[in-house]
């Protein structure tokens, strides 16, 4: 069933056509990713669907009874009252039903005649029945679960919405939408104001959500795990691709290669025809053939290749080498009024580390980076940079670090006044400021443009320690991925805060988890961090089960400690339990990454084998090659699958040998 049907939609904005003849439909259960560069019209399209804007031409039909839920990037005052009550009242009809009950109760109290009293009582009973049904469909505990999942504390449930900051108001609005369970969710960058734990929770919630969804997100991993179809704003118009974002990129690349090959082939034919015409058009015996070739060239439909979208493109220059220890934090404490963020924190950053700082909003991530950057003093303790360390800092609110009166060129030039203007212009061009754009004053730039200026300032003088606070904010998904690519090649040390899961997973080698108990260090990226937490949770459950099964009232324990030797005291049960837990931890931390990788490889092998079998079946059909583009695409897909499969089988064998060696080393062959 089509929930939304868009037909021949066109819209011009500031004399620039955003859409021309766009058409698509959203079916029940669809999960669509909407992608395109900043300014291409993603947010505008969502507003058109909701009716907030009207198109110049075309029609948008919404099926009768379809409930839409829309989360814009900039949330207006859509909720009022206390937090929990506002989420509960976000369900359509709930407030109206309460008002109807009050009206029916007043009518019953004022009724005199028995017949009138009976009608009022019947009306009141009907309304209470509808309220009971609504409360069963939308229970209170579900609203509480959603609020807690999005980072709210139970003691904040009675807090007025009006007292919340912009980011927390956005979370409250998102909670209201999720609680309503609409038929179609329209989400415009829903992770923008969320911390990593809340993003993780939202991802799991949406995976169990059965309704349709149109999602705009700059987080590649989040998008990949949520969508099954991509609608993309391309230079030639809106295109639709089946699959997730990664599949869209591959399909787009193959499509471009096939078109370029076709265009080259056509160009060669045109050149050959032109040479023939030039050579023989004057000869009477060949004039007719020359004329025929001329007509053929004139009738030929020119193959149009895709015009490439401009994206930021840059690499970080090699920084000077720092000392082995880049940063040392000793005895650091920081308070804001009665709230203590850090108490006696001790941390070290070594050369080449890439550390992601994560934790719930308000825990002090930005504060920590500001103290490291020297923008905020600690109350106690010290922060010392290592030998030959040069720091570059990208602030979350980078607008505060830019001079609104200066032009783009002048602002970037302040970082490298010794360089030539042409050098600075080239840097600005890499961040899509070309021609007269470099003369625009900072104050007229959009949020995304200001982010690019701040990144350009960092590029020209990155130092060998980069401290970055939410660097992918305000960037579209393509620009965000380009930034990740550039940082992957950066040869210095990186310390950053990001809610973008793809950003953290592709860059981090260590996690700093900021919480009420201080800062906990975990090796690896975000995926490995989540796996570590799952292991801890399972271990805690196992320990709880063991404690519950422990003998009571002095009964002898089932497991006895070994007899003491060399005159040492018998270790107590607590020490033994700690030793066993430590052994389990060592085994798990050694084997789990290998086992996880093997599972991923096996899953991918299964997928590739299915893809290869499907491609073989389709390639066996001669009809396929009548469409050359489709034939080339299928053949390329088949060959790539064969190569990937061979590589994966080699990796599987190597990891399997590694697993067996690790088990032998740990003495857990039988356990595993």
NUFIDO-123090 format. One record per residue (C-alpha): residue number from 1; residue in one letter; x, y, z. Coordinates in nm, 3 decimals, padded with zeros to 5 digits. Layout:
  seq  type       c1       c2       c3
  NUM     A        X        Y        Z
...
% end
This chain:
  seq  type       c1       c2       c3
    1     X   00.000   00.000   00.000
    2     X   00.136   00.343  -00.097
    3     X   00.142   00.575   00.205
    4     X   00.276   00.872   00.005
    5     X   00.273   00.925  -00.372
    6     X   00.472   01.213  -00.522
    7     X   00.392   01.303  -00.884
    8     X   00.582   01.539  -01.116
    9     X   00.705   01.759  -00.831
   10     X   00.888   02.082  -00.918
   11     X   01.014   02.363  -00.696
   12     X   01.233   02.667  -00.754
   13     X   01.406   02.831  -00.458
   14     X   01.589   03.166  -00.486
   15     X   01.575   03.141  -00.867
   16     X   01.742   02.799  -00.855
   17     X   01.546   02.486  -00.951
   18     X   01.562   02.235  -00.666
   19     X   01.329   01.974  -00.818
   20     X   01.204   01.918  -01.168
   21     X   00.949   01.646  -01.243
   22     X   01.032   01.438  -00.933
   23     X   00.813   01.132  -00.876
   24     X   00.826   00.841  -00.630
   25     X   00.614   00.654  -00.378
   26     X   00.665   00.540  -00.019
   27     X   00.512   00.200   00.055
   28     X   00.423   00.044   00.391
   29     X   00.739  -00.080   00.558
   30     X   00.972   00.109   00.322
   31     X   01.305   00.220   00.472
   32     X   01.446   00.492   00.250
   33     X   01.770   00.686   00.284
   34     X   01.758   01.035   00.132
   35     X   02.107   01.151   00.027
   36     X   02.262   01.440  -00.160
   37     X   02.499   01.733  -00.102
   38     X   02.410   02.018   00.134
   39     X   02.160   02.249  -00.035
   40     X   02.028   01.985  -00.276
   41     X   01.681   01.987  -00.117
   42     X   01.665   01.692   00.123
   43     X   01.507   01.888   00.411
   44     X   01.284   02.079   00.167
   45     X   01.144   01.753   00.027
   46     X   01.050   01.633   00.377
   47     X   00.877   01.966   00.445
   48     X   00.686   01.933   00.119
   49     X   00.562   01.587   00.220
   50     X   00.440   01.718   00.557
   51     X   00.263   02.012   00.392
   52     X   00.480   02.279   00.554
   53     X   00.571   02.398   00.204
   54     X   00.385   02.389  -00.128
   55     X   00.547   02.288  -00.459
   56     X   00.542   02.508  -00.769
   57     X   00.408   02.216  -00.970
   58     X   00.305   01.856  -00.909
   59     X   00.107   01.675  -00.644
   60     X   00.170   01.487  -00.320
   61     X  -00.098   01.236  -00.218
   62     X  -00.107   01.089   00.132
   63     X  -00.323   00.782   00.188
   64     X  -00.629   00.836   00.405
   65     X  -00.563   00.767   00.774
   66     X  -00.182   00.774   00.738
   67     X  -00.012   00.919   01.046
   68     X   00.309   01.108   00.966
   69     X   00.583   01.177   01.218
   70     X   00.836   01.447   01.124
   71     X   01.157   01.542   01.303
   72     X   01.320   01.850   01.146
   73     X   01.683   01.949   01.205
   74     X   01.573   02.261   01.394
   75     X   01.292   02.169   01.632
   76     X   01.039   02.440   01.707
   77     X   00.833   02.457   02.028
   78     X   00.613   02.159   01.939
   79     X   00.572   02.026   02.296
   80     X   00.461   02.199   02.616
   81     X   00.412   02.113   02.981
   82     X   00.628   01.868   03.176
   83     X   00.857   01.629   02.989
   84     X   00.678   01.297   03.049
   85     X   00.329   01.443   03.016
   86     X   00.425   01.618   02.692
   87     X   00.542   01.288   02.540
   88     X   00.223   01.112   02.654
   89     X   00.006   01.394   02.514
   90     X   00.187   01.382   02.179
   91     X  -00.042   01.092   02.082
   92     X  -00.316   01.229   01.856
   93     X  -00.663   01.260   02.019
   94     X  -00.539   01.215   02.378
   95     X  -00.581   01.580   02.482
   96     X  -00.907   01.610   02.289
   97     X  -01.044   01.298   02.460
   98     X  -00.966   01.442   02.804
   99     X  -01.144   01.765   02.710
  100     X  -01.442   01.563   02.581
  101     X  -01.458   01.370   02.911
  102     X  -01.468   01.694   03.110
  103     X  -01.746   01.821   02.885
  104     X  -01.944   01.495   02.919
  105     X  -01.904   01.497   03.299
  106     X  -02.035   01.856   03.311
  107     X  -02.329   01.756   03.090
  108     X  -02.409   01.463   03.319
  109     X  -02.400   01.684   03.629
  110     X  -02.638   01.931   03.463
  111     X  -02.878   01.672   03.326
  112     X  -03.226   01.671   03.484
  113     X  -03.436   01.438   03.273
  114     X  -03.364   01.060   03.304
  115     X  -03.332   01.024   02.926
  116     X  -03.080   01.308   02.914
  117     X  -02.887   01.155   03.205
  118     X  -02.879   00.818   03.025
  119     X  -02.744   00.975   02.705
  120     X  -02.474   01.167   02.896
  121     X  -02.375   00.856   03.093
  122     X  -02.356   00.650   02.773
  123     X  -02.142   00.921   02.609
  124     X  -01.911   00.931   02.912
  125     X  -01.876   00.551   02.916
  126     X  -01.789   00.552   02.548
  127     X  -01.520   00.819   02.602
  128     X  -01.369   00.629   02.895
  129     X  -01.363   00.316   02.680
  130     X  -01.171   00.503   02.410
  131     X  -00.927   00.638   02.669
  132     X  -00.873   00.288   02.811
  133     X  -00.800   00.159   02.461
  134     X  -00.558   00.447   02.400
  135     X  -00.374   00.378   02.727
  136     X  -00.341   00.008   02.639
  137     X  -00.210   00.096   02.292
  138     X   00.025   00.367   02.424
  139     X   00.123   00.259   02.778
  140     X   00.298   00.494   03.020
  141     X   00.599   00.263   03.065
  142     X   00.672   00.281   02.691
  143     X   00.708   00.662   02.711
  144     X   00.937   00.626   03.014
  145     X   01.150   00.364   02.834
  146     X   01.193   00.589   02.530
  147     X   01.292   00.891   02.741
  148     X   01.549   00.690   02.936
  149     X   01.684   00.543   02.611
  150     X   01.734   00.896   02.476
  151     X   01.936   00.997   02.782
  152     X   01.681   01.154   03.017
  153     X   01.691   01.069   03.388
  154     X   01.380   00.968   03.577
  155     X   01.404   01.271   03.804
  156     X   01.382   01.494   03.493
  157     X   01.042   01.357   03.384
  158     X   00.856   01.636   03.568
  159     X   01.085   01.911   03.433
  160     X   00.912   02.171   03.209
  161     X   00.994   02.136   02.838
  162     X   01.052   02.512   02.820
  163     X   01.351   02.483   03.056
  164     X   01.538   02.240   02.828
  165     X   01.820   02.344   02.596
  166     X   01.775   02.317   02.218
  167     X   01.945   01.977   02.197
  168     X   01.733   01.827   02.474
  169     X   01.414   01.977   02.325
  170     X   01.504   01.789   02.005
  171     X   01.534   01.468   02.206
  172     X   01.195   01.532   02.368
  173     X   01.039   01.587   02.025
  174     X   01.201   01.266   01.899
  175     X   01.067   01.080   02.204
  176     X   00.715   01.205   02.123
  177     X   00.746   01.084   01.763
  178     X   00.876   00.739   01.859
  179     X   00.603   00.703   02.123
  180     X   00.330   00.775   01.864
  181     X   00.455   00.493   01.635
  182     X   00.343   00.673   01.316
  183     X   00.288   00.493   00.987
  184     X   00.570   00.698   00.830
  185     X   00.867   00.854   01.010
  186     X   01.045   01.144   00.838
  187     X   01.376   01.192   01.020
  188     X   01.611   01.477   00.926
  189     X   01.951   01.414   01.088
  190     X   01.801   01.255   01.405
  191     X   02.145   01.184   01.558
  192     X   02.266   01.547   01.544
  193     X   02.203   01.626   01.911
  194     X   02.248   01.274   02.047
  195     X   02.546   01.127   02.226
  196     X   02.692   00.788   02.129
  197     X   02.492   00.583   02.388
  198     X   02.166   00.746   02.270
  199     X   02.257   00.692   01.902
  200     X   02.317   00.324   01.982
  201     X   01.978   00.300   02.157
  202     X   01.797   00.482   01.873
  203     X   01.953   00.250   01.618
  204     X   01.823  -00.057   01.802
  205     X   01.478   00.102   01.847
  206     X   01.443   00.188   01.479
  207     X   01.550  -00.161   01.373
  208     X   01.247  -00.298   01.559
  209     X   01.016  -00.024   01.426
  210     X   00.771  -00.175   01.176
  211     X   00.652   00.144   01.005
  212     X   00.792   00.315   00.697
  213     X   01.080   00.562   00.728
  214     X   01.257   00.827   00.521
  215     X   01.591   00.908   00.681
  216     X   01.848   01.182   00.623
  217     X   02.178   01.115   00.804
  218     X   02.547   01.196   00.762
  219     X   02.642   00.885   00.964
  220     X   02.723   00.616   00.706
  221     X   02.698   00.319   00.943
  222     X   02.372   00.443   01.096
  223     X   02.226   00.490   00.747
  224     X   02.348   00.151   00.623
  225     X   02.187  -00.035   00.911
  226     X   01.851   00.141   00.877
  227     X   01.767   00.166   00.505
  228     X   01.695  -00.070   00.216
  229     X   01.652   00.188  -00.059
  230     X   01.836   00.510  -00.149
  231     X   01.682   00.817  -00.310
  232     X   01.967   01.038  -00.426
  233     X   01.976   01.396  -00.551
  234     X   02.219   01.377  -00.843
  235     X   02.321   01.638  -01.099
  236     X   02.091   01.470  -01.355
  237     X   01.794   01.466  -01.113
  238     X   01.657   01.233  -00.846
  239     X   01.766   00.870  -00.878
  240     X   01.646   00.564  -00.686
  241     X   01.869   00.266  -00.600
  242     X   01.782  -00.057  -00.417
  243     X   02.002  -00.151  -00.122
  244     X   02.185   00.043   00.148
  245     X   02.421   00.339   00.109
  246     X   02.729   00.124   00.039
  247     X   02.543  -00.060  -00.240
  248     X   02.431   00.275  -00.383
  249     X   02.793   00.395  -00.401
  250     X   02.901   00.079  -00.586
  251     X   02.603   00.089  -00.823
  252     X   02.665   00.457  -00.895
  253     X   03.033   00.393  -00.963
  254     X   02.956   00.104  -01.203
  255     X   02.692   00.316  -01.375
  256     X   02.940   00.601  -01.426
  257     X   03.206   00.363  -01.562
  258     X   02.961   00.209  -01.810
  259     X   02.840   00.552  -01.929
  260     X   03.197   00.677  -01.969
  261     X   03.288   00.368  -02.173
  262     X   02.980   00.417  -02.390
  263     X   03.065   00.786  -02.437
  264     X   03.423   00.703  -02.535
  265     X   03.298   00.444  -02.784
  266     X   03.055   00.696  -02.933
  267     X   03.325   00.963  -02.951
  268     X   03.550   00.721  -03.139
  269     X   03.271   00.644  -03.389
  270     X   03.207   01.016  -03.443
  271     X   03.576   01.081  -03.505
  272     X   03.595   00.796  -03.755
  273     X   03.286   00.925  -03.935
  274     X   03.428   01.279  -03.944
  275     X   03.756   01.154  -04.090
  276     X   03.564   00.962  -04.358
  277     X   03.353   01.269  -04.443
  278     X   03.655   01.499  -04.460
  279     X   03.841   01.255  -04.683
  280     X   03.570   01.153  -04.929
  281     X   03.298   01.421  -04.936
  282     X   03.467   01.585  -05.241
  283     X   03.482   01.256  -05.435
  284     X   03.178   01.183  -05.649
  285     X   03.203   00.805  -05.597
  286     X   03.202   00.841  -05.215
  287     X   02.992   01.153  -05.176
  288     X   02.670   00.959  -05.108
  289     X   02.837   00.747  -04.837
  290     X   02.991   01.061  -04.686
  291     X   02.650   01.227  -04.680
  292     X   02.494   00.921  -04.514
  293     X   02.760   00.921  -04.242
  294     X   02.704   01.292  -04.186
  295     X   02.330   01.233  -04.135
  296     X   02.410   00.942  -03.903
  297     X   02.634   01.162  -03.688
  298     X   02.373   01.439  -03.680
  299     X   02.100   01.197  -03.568
  300     X   02.318   01.030  -03.308
  301     X   02.192   01.087  -02.953
  302     X   02.486   01.208  -02.749
  303     X   02.566   00.987  -02.449
  304     X   02.567   01.208  -02.143
  305     X   02.799   01.104  -01.864
  306     X   02.716   01.198  -01.506
  307     X   02.836   01.539  -01.407
  308     X   03.038   01.487  -01.090
  309     X   02.916   01.664  -00.778
  310     X   03.171   01.895  -00.623
  311     X   03.296   01.768  -00.288
  312     X   03.567   01.876  -00.049
  313     X   03.901   01.716  -00.132
  314     X   04.218   01.750   00.071
  315     X   04.495   01.564   00.252
  316     X   04.676   01.664   00.566
  317     X   05.044   01.749   00.518
  318     X   05.299   01.540   00.708
  319     X   05.338   01.701   01.053
  320     X   05.669   01.728   01.243
  321     X   05.727   01.427   01.467
  322     X   05.646   01.475   01.834
  323     X   05.791   01.301   02.135
  324     X   05.662   00.956   02.229
  325     X   05.435   01.098   02.501
  326     X   05.211   01.358   02.340
  327     X   04.989   01.457   02.633
  328     X   04.986   01.392   03.009
  329     X   04.692   01.468   03.239
  330     X   04.762   01.442   03.614
  331     X   04.523   01.490   03.906
  332     X   04.274   01.683   03.693
  333     X   03.954   01.803   03.861
  334     X   03.680   02.030   03.730
  335     X   03.356   02.148   03.885
  336     X   03.073   02.376   03.777
  337     X   02.892   02.490   04.090
  338     X   02.779   02.183   04.284
  339     X   02.836   01.951   03.986
  340     X   03.170   01.770   03.970
  341     X   03.265   01.662   03.618
  342     X   03.617   01.530   03.688
  343     X   03.794   01.431   04.006
  344     X   04.164   01.334   04.014
  345     X   04.177   01.215   03.651
  346     X   04.508   01.077   03.522
  347     X   04.550   01.002   03.150
  348     X   04.823   00.978   02.888
  349     X   04.817   01.012   02.510
  350     X   05.097   00.845   02.314
  351     X   05.221   00.936   01.967
  352     X   05.003   00.800   01.684
  353     X   04.702   00.717   01.903
  354     X   04.354   00.803   01.776
  355     X   04.131   00.845   02.079
  356     X   03.753   00.891   02.063
  357     X   03.598   01.056   02.369
  358     X   03.242   00.930   02.424
  359     X   02.980   00.954   02.696
  360     X   02.633   01.098   02.761
  361     X   02.562   01.463   02.689
  362     X   02.653   01.684   02.983
  363     X   02.922   01.450   03.116
  364     X   03.203   01.693   03.022
  365     X   03.346   01.574   02.688
  366     X   03.366   01.925   02.540
  367     X   03.492   02.060   02.872
  368     X   03.778   01.809   02.866
  369     X   03.877   01.909   02.512
  370     X   03.857   02.279   02.603
  371     X   04.092   02.223   02.898
  372     X   04.336   02.032   02.676
  373     X   04.320   02.313   02.418
  374     X   04.389   02.571   02.688
  375     X   04.052   02.744   02.652
  376     X   03.940   02.648   03.001
  377     X   04.156   02.606   03.314
  378     X   04.118   02.298   03.537
  379     X   04.031   02.357   03.902
  380     X   04.307   02.122   04.012
  381     X   04.582   01.921   03.848
  382     X   04.769   01.984   03.527
  383     X   04.775   01.916   03.154
  384     X   05.117   01.903   02.990
  385     X   05.204   01.867   02.621
  386     X   05.497   01.645   02.529
  387     X   05.817   01.733   02.347
  388     X   05.776   01.916   02.015
  389     X   05.394   01.890   02.025
  390     X   05.201   02.139   01.809
  391     X   04.827   02.134   01.867
  392     X   04.545   02.211   01.623
  393     X   04.196   02.258   01.771
  394     X   03.854   02.231   01.602
  395     X   03.584   02.357   01.841
  396     X   03.229   02.220   01.837
  397     X   03.094   02.575   01.823
  398     X   03.348   02.676   01.561
  399     X   03.147   02.989   01.480
  400     X   03.279   03.132   01.808
  401     X   03.636   03.094   01.679
  402     X   03.568   03.271   01.347
  403     X   03.568   03.649   01.297
  404     X   03.230   03.731   01.138
  405     X   03.368   04.055   00.985
  406     X   03.641   03.881   00.787
  407     X   03.604   03.715   00.450
  408     X   03.667   03.342   00.398
  409     X   04.007   03.419   00.245
  410     X   04.109   03.657   00.524
  411     X   04.002   03.415   00.796
  412     X   04.206   03.126   00.656
  413     X   04.499   03.359   00.582
  414     X   04.529   03.454   00.952
  415     X   04.659   03.103   01.027
  416     X   04.939   03.117   00.766
  417     X   05.027   03.485   00.709
  418     X   05.365   03.380   00.564
  419     X   05.201   03.193   00.273
  420     X   05.100   03.343  -00.063
  421     X   04.742   03.444  -00.140
  422     X   04.731   03.189  -00.425
  423     X   04.821   02.910  -00.179
  424     X   04.538   03.012   00.054
  425     X   04.298   03.040  -00.243
  426     X   04.386   02.682  -00.341
  427     X   04.312   02.564   00.013
  428     X   03.977   02.746   00.008
  429     X   03.902   02.588  -00.330
  430     X   03.959   02.241  -00.182
  431     X   03.675   02.327   00.060
  432     X   03.443   02.443  -00.223
  433     X   03.510   02.818  -00.188
  434     X   03.610   02.921  -00.539
  435     X   03.600   03.247  -00.734
  436     X   03.411   03.524  -00.555
  437     X   03.300   03.283  -00.278
  438     X   03.632   03.345  -00.098
  439     X   03.530   03.711  -00.054
  440     X   03.206   03.627   00.130
  441     X   03.204   03.753   00.491
  442     X   03.184   03.481   00.756
  443     X   02.863   03.627   00.901
  444     X   02.658   03.540   00.588
  445     X   02.773   03.177   00.566
  446     X   02.556   02.877   00.652
  447     X   02.645   02.633   00.930
  448     X   02.796   02.387   00.681
  449     X   03.001   02.660   00.511
  450     X   03.139   02.782   00.845
  451     X   03.236   02.424   00.932
  452     X   03.431   02.406   00.606
  453     X   03.612   02.733   00.688
  454     X   03.712   02.597   01.030
  455     X   03.837   02.276   00.867
  456     X   04.034   02.477   00.611
  457     X   04.204   02.669   00.895
  458     X   04.297   02.339   01.055
  459     X   04.426   02.193   00.729
  460     X   04.678   02.468   00.659
  461     X   04.834   02.421   01.003
  462     X   04.715   02.093   01.160
  463     X   05.006   02.039   01.400
  464     X   05.099   01.688   01.514
  465     X   04.816   01.670   01.771
  466     X   04.464   01.743   01.649
  467     X   04.186   01.796   01.904
  468     X   03.846   01.791   01.731
  469     X   03.500   01.838   01.882
  470     X   03.218   01.705   01.657
  471     X   03.400   01.780   01.329
  472     X   03.134   01.613   01.110
  473     X   02.848   01.834   01.234
  474     X   02.688   02.035   00.949
  475     X   02.862   01.820   00.685
  476     X   02.667   01.606   00.439
  477     X   02.745   01.235   00.425
  478     X   02.985   01.266   00.130
  479     X   03.186   01.547   00.294
  480     X   03.188   01.356   00.623
  481     X   03.333   01.049   00.450
  482     X   03.594   01.266   00.272
  483     X   03.700   01.407   00.608
  484     X   03.732   01.053   00.750
  485     X   03.944   00.953   00.450
  486     X   04.172   01.253   00.503
  487     X   04.207   01.187   00.877
  488     X   04.284   00.820   00.807
  489     X   04.598   00.937   00.628
  490     X   04.691   01.191   00.895
  491     X   05.026   01.094   01.049
  492     X   04.988   01.276   01.380
  493     X   04.791   01.204   01.699
  494     X   04.414   01.250   01.709
  495     X   04.183   01.317   02.004
  496     X   03.819   01.374   01.912
  497     X   03.455   01.378   02.017
  498     X   03.195   01.256   01.767
  499     X   02.843   01.112   01.773
  500     X   02.900   00.979   01.420
  501     X   02.944   00.601   01.456
  502     X   03.114   00.567   01.118
  503     X   03.359   00.841   01.217
  504     X   03.451   00.668   01.543
  505     X   03.470   00.316   01.401
  506     X   03.691   00.407   01.108
  507     X   03.934   00.626   01.305
  508     X   03.952   00.529   01.672
  509     X   04.221   00.301   01.814
  510     X   04.115   00.373   02.173
  511     X   03.799   00.486   02.353
  512     X   03.782   00.723   02.650
  513     X   03.442   00.662   02.811
  514     X   03.350   00.962   03.030
  515     X   03.107   00.881   03.309
  516     X   03.023   00.959   03.672
  517     X   03.314   00.742   03.793
  518     X   03.572   00.923   03.578
  519     X   03.728   00.829   03.244
  520     X   03.761   00.461   03.151
  521     X   03.998   00.356   02.872
  522     X   03.913   00.079   02.625
  523     X   04.136  -00.035   02.338
  524     X   03.982  -00.055   01.991
  525     X   03.699   00.123   01.812
  526     X   03.330   00.168   01.893
  527     X   03.222  -00.178   01.774
  528     X   03.486  -00.343   01.994
  529     X   03.381  -00.117   02.283
  530     X   03.018  -00.231   02.252
  531     X   03.133  -00.593   02.237
  532     X   03.338  -00.535   02.552
  533     X   03.031  -00.394   02.731
  534     X   02.826  -00.696   02.621
  535     X   03.093  -00.928   02.764
  536     X   03.090  -00.736   03.093
  537     X   02.710  -00.758   03.107
  538     X   02.716  -01.133   03.043
  539     X   02.992  -01.176   03.301
  540     X   02.786  -00.981   03.555
  541     X   02.483  -01.200   03.484
  542     X   02.697  -01.513   03.519
  543     X   02.841  -01.385   03.847
  544     X   02.491  -01.306   03.970
  545     X   02.374  -01.658   03.883
  546     X   02.677  -01.808   04.055
  547     X   02.615  -01.599   04.366
  548     X   02.250  -01.707   04.372
  549     X   02.356  -02.073   04.347
  550     X   02.623  -02.040   04.620
  551     X   02.575  -02.266   04.927
  552     X   02.396  -02.111   05.222
  553     X   02.412  -02.153   05.601
  554     X   02.773  -02.268   05.608
  555     X   02.727  -02.560   05.365
  556     X   03.053  -02.667   05.200
  557     X   03.129  -02.513   04.863
  558     X   03.118  -02.737   04.556
  559     X   03.448  -02.598   04.426
  560     X   03.738  -02.611   04.669
  561     X   04.053  -02.405   04.643
  562     X   04.379  -02.600   04.604
  563     X   04.578  -02.679   04.916
  564     X   04.819  -02.403   05.016
  565     X   05.188  -02.468   04.961
  566     X   05.518  -02.310   05.063
  567     X   05.361  -02.194   05.387
  568     X   05.127  -01.945   05.219
  569     X   04.772  -01.898   05.343
  570     X   04.485  -02.060   05.157
  571     X   04.338  -01.805   04.914
  572     X   03.986  -01.705   05.007
  573     X   03.683  -01.749   04.783
  574     X   03.683  -01.381   04.685
  575     X   04.041  -01.406   04.554
  576     X   03.958  -01.725   04.364
  577     X   03.653  -01.566   04.212
  578     X   03.862  -01.267   04.109
  579     X   04.126  -01.495   03.955
  580     X   03.866  -01.693   03.762
  581     X   03.702  -01.370   03.641
  582     X   04.041  -01.238   03.534
  583     X   04.111  -01.559   03.341
  584     X   03.773  -01.539   03.170
  585     X   03.845  -01.178   03.080
  586     X   04.188  -01.260   02.934
  587     X   04.044  -01.550   02.732
  588     X   03.751  -01.344   02.612
  589     X   03.959  -01.043   02.514
  590     X   04.202  -01.268   02.326
  591     X   03.950  -01.488   02.146
  592     X   03.641  -01.269   02.101
  593     X   03.787  -01.029   01.839
  594     X   03.907  -01.327   01.630
  595     X   03.574  -01.511   01.667
  596     X   03.380  -01.193   01.582
  597     X   03.592  -01.136   01.274
  598     X   03.544  -01.499   01.167
  599     X   03.168  -01.465   01.207
  600     X   03.170  -01.150   00.995
  601     X   03.381  -01.318   00.727
  602     X   03.154  -01.624   00.721
  603     X   02.845  -01.403   00.687
  604     X   03.004  -01.211   00.403
  605     X   03.115  -01.535   00.232
  606     X   02.754  -01.660   00.243
  607     X   02.632  -01.330   00.095
  608     X   02.892  -01.333  -00.182
  609     X   02.821  -01.697  -00.270
  610     X   02.451  -01.612  -00.305
  611     X   02.537  -01.303  -00.512
  612     X   02.768  -01.508  -00.735
  613     X   02.508  -01.781  -00.786
  614     X   02.243  -01.523  -00.875
  615     X   02.478  -01.349  -01.119
  616     X   02.569  -01.683  -01.283
  617     X   02.203  -01.765  -01.328
  618     X   02.127  -01.428  -01.484
  619     X   02.440  -01.428  -01.703
  620     X   02.331  -01.765  -01.847
  621     X   02.034  -01.587  -02.004
  622     X   02.133  -01.450  -02.352
  623     X   01.865  -01.182  -02.320
  624     X   02.075  -01.005  -02.057
  625     X   02.339  -00.900  -02.310
  626     X   02.088  -00.724  -02.530
  627     X   02.114  -00.443  -02.274
  628     X   02.489  -00.378  -02.283
  629     X   02.493  -00.161  -01.969
  630     X   02.310  -00.426  -01.767
  631     X   02.531  -00.703  -01.912
  632     X   02.851  -00.514  -01.826
  633     X   02.719  -00.434  -01.479
  634     X   02.632  -00.798  -01.409
  635     X   02.965  -00.923  -01.543
  636     X   03.155  -00.668  -01.332
  637     X   02.950  -00.766  -01.028
  638     X   03.020  -01.136  -01.089
  639     X   03.397  -01.088  -01.133
  640     X   03.418  -00.865  -00.828
  641     X   03.227  -01.124  -00.623
  642     X   03.472  -01.396  -00.734
  643     X   03.773  -01.185  -00.635
  644     X   03.621  -01.083  -00.302
  645     X   03.526  -01.444  -00.228
  646     X   03.881  -01.567  -00.293
  647     X   04.023  -01.295  -00.066
  648     X   03.773  -01.373   00.210
  649     X   03.848  -01.747   00.200
  650     X   04.219  -01.670   00.246
  651     X   04.138  -01.438   00.535
  652     X   03.911  -01.702   00.691
  653     X   04.186  -01.967   00.679
  654     X   04.442  -01.727   00.830
  655     X   04.205  -01.618   01.111
  656     X   04.105  -01.980   01.178
  657     X   04.471  -02.075   01.224
  658     X   04.516  -01.771   01.446
  659     X   04.217  -01.879   01.658
  660     X   04.350  -02.233   01.702
  661     X   04.695  -02.100   01.798
  662     X   04.542  -01.861   02.052
  663     X   04.334  -02.142   02.206
  664     X   04.641  -02.363   02.233
  665     X   04.839  -02.080   02.393
  666     X   04.564  -02.015   02.649
  667     X   04.502  -02.385   02.711
  668     X   04.132  -02.365   02.628
  669     X   04.112  -02.609   02.337
  670     X   03.850  -02.819   02.511
  671     X   03.660  -02.516   02.648
  672     X   03.624  -02.361   02.306
% end
